[in-house]
Amino acid sequence: MPETANLDAIDFRILRALQDNARLSLHELSETVGLSASPVARRMRQLEATGVIAGYAALIDEAALGFGVSVFVSVKLDRQVDRALADFETAVRGFPEVVECWLMTGNRDYLLRVVTRSLAEFEAFLTERLTRVPSVSSLESSIPLRRVKAGISRQP
């Protein structure tokens, strides 16, 4: 785990700008954050070295690929022992419909984000595959209407 980073307002401006568009040139990024290119490059190297910037990726529009249904599924297992957790996680890794999986605290054990082409396809995934994973005790599904916010917002 990376050590806690000492970030200032400029670092957060760099992070926000990169979250909006990681393909910004160094020149464009420096103009966006109001600092010359050399200090921005140094700060970026430091953010990468400390693990604050873990990598760069393309954001995919799932709907543009035909996956217009996104569902959050809360999963409760019948037992929370290491073997059951490991078996569930192995099963989930094999489901292409599951694009995110989080181990949770509280009254549910996992939170999944599932994407499918249709509600019928989601229902088939749920009833024919997810409910058949050993140790799954109960499921609760929620369909998001729209994303309100994503990305970092805290700053010093």
Secondary structure by P-SEA (a helix, b strand, c coil): ccccccccaaaaaaaaaaaacccccaaaaaaaacccaaaaaaaaaaaaaaccccbbbbbbccccccccbbbbbbbbbccccaaaaaaaaaaaaacccccccccccccccbbbbbbcccaaaaaaaaaccccccccccbbbbbbbcccccccccccc
